[in-house]
Amino acid sequence: MPLFEYACRSCDREFEALVRAGQAPECPSCGGTDLERRLSVFAAHTNTSGAAQTPAVGACGRCGDPRGPGACSLN
């Protein structure tokens, strides 16, 4: 089930909803169905002190696989 973000055009509430195939989401505040799907940005929880980290790039150049270019499934 995908998680989508919506904005209700009737009451301007923004919310997230799990949507199954064939289901139409409703606003939890007003029950309206005139919704705008918003671009979702996912977050990943890490144990860092808040500083942005870039993934280590190794010999592969894309995933860091030490076996070299073409060794991983990303190529």
Secondary structure, DSSP 8 states (H G I E B T S, - for coil): --EEEEEETTT--EEEEE--TT-----TTT----EEEE--------SSSS--------TTSSS--TT-TTSSTT-
